[in-house]
């Protein structure tokens, strides 16, 4: 298993290789499900991860969802 995190936002890339899978009745944790629950989004396709995460971070571009706007209340 390989897990890499981007340097700025710690977005994970996960690559899992199996030599054999456990039988369906075995009580084991689904690692992809656990990582998705922890991080929210994980990438398993390296090309997509590079294009959507690594390149924008290198270029210093803003990534969707990374900017916050302040709202003033109207009292």
Buried (B, 14 or more C-beta within 10 A) or exposed (E): EEEBEBEBEEBBBBEEEEEEEEEEEEEEEEEEEEBBEEBEEBBEEEEEBEEBBBEBBEEEEEBEEEEEEEEEEEE
